[in-house]
Amino acid sequence: MEVFRHNDIKNLALVVKNGGIIIYPTDTIWGLGCNALNQTATQKLKQMKGKPADAALIWLLPSIKAVTQFCGQITATEQRLLRKKHTSVIINGQAVRVVRSGWLNKFLTACGVPMVATSANLHGEPVITSWRQAVRLFNGQTDAVVRGRKIYRHIPSTLVKVDPTNPPTIHILRSGAGKLR
């Protein structure tokens, strides 16, 4: 397993582009990630976590433009929600979150593909609070780890779905770090 600092974005992005699975700090928690479009990598990640093979995974993207590129057209309400920090929105059946600033945005841009963002823990277990815990837990099953970043929240994103009624209704599927007001 390769160990990266957060500023080694180019080489870390290559690991993801080449089908690798990484331990990294998301904008909310320590996560496991891979190229969301690489089915082999996403299935391996689900097996590592003990998630069902048909379980959905949240994608991280660097911009609303990238969301429309990979998920299709979005409504004005969905766009407004995607602009909120720590809020994941189901767009055309896929849960996505936009990270618009910091090293993670630069990393997502360098990857050029949607990045899986799932907590670095076993399915149904408590959230991991450090990269060292995640490395011990997944003991050689990942290809890389980004070390040294602090995460202050340790709370997953808020997950919402918009019902296109008039006016649109927002359903909170998971309450988390994101504030909708």
C-alpha positions in Angstrom: 0.0 0.0 0.0 1.3 3.4 -1.0 1.2 6.3 1.6 0.5 9.7 0.2 0.3 13.2 1.6 -2.7 15.2 0.6 -0.7 17.5 -1.7 0.4 14.5 -3.9 -2.8 14.8 -5.9 -1.5 13.8 -9.3 -0.1 10.4 -8.2 -3.1 9.7 -5.9 -5.4 10.4 -8.9 -3.4 7.9 -10.9 -4.1 5.2 -8.3 -7.8 5.8 -8.7 -7.7 6.0 -12.5 -5.9 2.7 -12.5 -8.6 0.9 -10.5 -7.1 1.3 -7.0 -9.0 1.6 -3.8 -7.9 4.3 -1.3 -8.4 5.4 2.3 -8.9 9.2 2.3 -10.4 12.1 4.2 -13.6 13.1 2.6 -15.3 16.4 3.5 -17.1 14.7 6.3 -15.4 11.4 7.5 -12.6 9.0 6.7 -13.6 7.2 3.6 -12.9 4.4 1.2 -12.9 5.4 -2.4 -12.4 4.3 -5.9 -13.4 5.3 -9.4 -17.2 5.0 -9.2 -17.3 4.0 -12.9 -15.0 1.0 -12.4 -17.3 -1.9 -11.5 -14.5 -4.2 -10.5 -13.2 -1.6 -8.0 -16.6 -0.8 -6.6 -17.5 -4.5 -6.1 -14.2 -5.1 -4.4 -14.8 -2.1 -2.1 -18.3 -3.4 -1.2 -16.8 -6.8 -0.4 -14.2 -5.3 1.9 -16.8 -3.4 3.8 -19.3 -6.3 3.9 -21.9 -4.3 2.0 -24.5 -6.1 -0.1 -23.4 -6.3 -3.8 -26.4 -4.2 -4.9 -25.9 -1.5 -2.2 -25.7 2.1 -3.5 -22.6 4.2 -3.1 -22.4 8.0 -2.9 -20.3 9.7 -5.6 -18.2 12.8 -4.9 -17.8 15.3 -7.8 -15.9 18.7 -8.0 -18.7 20.7 -9.5 -22.4 20.9 -10.5 -21.2 20.8 -14.1 -19.6 17.4 -13.4 -22.8 16.2 -11.8 -24.8 17.0 -15.0 -22.0 15.3 -17.1 -22.2 12.0 -15.1 -25.8 12.0 -13.8 -27.8 14.0 -16.4 -30.1 17.0 -16.0 -30.8 18.4 -12.5 -33.6 20.5 -11.2 -33.2 24.0 -9.6 -34.0 22.5 -6.2 -31.4 19.7 -6.6 -28.8 22.3 -7.7 -29.6 24.5 -4.7 -29.1 21.4 -2.4 -25.9 20.4 -4.1 -24.5 23.8 -3.2 -24.9 23.1 0.5 -21.9 21.7 2.4 -22.0 18.1 3.5 -25.3 17.3 1.6 -25.7 14.4 -0.7 -28.6 14.4 -3.2 -30.1 11.6 -5.2 -29.9 12.7 -8.8 -31.6 10.4 -11.3 -31.1 7.4 -9.0 -27.5 8.2 -8.0 -26.5 9.8 -4.7 -23.9 12.6 -5.3 -22.2 15.3 -3.3 -20.3 18.3 -4.7 -17.1 19.3 -2.9 -16.3 22.7 -4.1 -13.2 23.7 -2.2 -9.9 22.6 -0.7 -7.6 19.7 -1.6 -10.5 17.3 -2.1 -11.9 19.4 -4.9 -8.5 19.5 -6.5 -8.2 15.7 -6.1 -11.7 15.1 -7.6 -10.9 17.4 -10.5 -7.6 15.5 -11.2 -9.4 12.1 -11.1 -11.8 13.2 -13.8 -14.3 10.6 -12.8 -16.9 10.3 -10.0 -15.2 9.1 -6.8 -16.9 6.7 -4.4 -17.3 8.1 -0.9 -18.2 5.5 1.7 -17.2 5.4 5.3 -13.9 3.6 6.1 -15.5 1.0 8.4 -17.2 -2.3 8.1 -20.8 -2.1 7.1 -23.0 -1.2 10.1 -20.1 -0.6 12.4 -19.1 2.8 14.0 -17.3 5.4 11.9 -13.5 5.3 11.8 -11.9 8.5 13.2 -8.3 8.2 11.9 -6.5 7.0 8.9 -4.4 4.7 11.1 -7.6 2.9 12.3 -8.7 2.4 8.7 -5.3 1.0 7.7 -5.4 -1.5 10.5 -9.0 -2.5 9.8 -8.5 -3.0 6.0 -5.0 -4.5 6.5 -3.4 -4.5 3.0 -6.7 -4.6 1.1 -6.4 -1.0 -0.2 -3.9 0.4 -2.7 -3.2 3.7 -1.0 -3.9 5.9 2.0 -3.8 9.7 2.3 -2.4 10.4 5.7 -2.1 13.4 8.0 -5.3 15.2 7.4 -7.6 16.1 10.3 -11.3 15.6 10.1 -13.3 17.5 12.7 -16.8 16.2 12.2 -16.8 12.4 11.9 -20.5 12.7 10.8 -21.7 11.4 7.5 -23.3 13.7 5.0 -27.0 14.4 5.0 -28.7 12.4 2.3 -31.8 13.8 0.5 -34.1 13.1 -2.4 -36.3 15.7 -4.1 -39.9 14.7 -5.0 -40.7 16.8 -8.1 -44.1 17.9 -6.9 -45.2 21.5 -7.2 -43.6 22.9 -5.1 -40.8 20.3 -4.8 -40.7 18.3 -1.6 -37.4 17.4 0.0 -37.2 14.0 1.8 -34.3 13.6 4.3 -33.2 10.0 3.9 -30.3 10.3 6.4 -29.7 13.2 8.8 -26.0 14.1 9.0 -23.5 16.9 8.8 -25.3 18.9 6.2 -27.6 21.7 7.2 -30.6 22.3 4.8 -31.5 25.7 6.0 
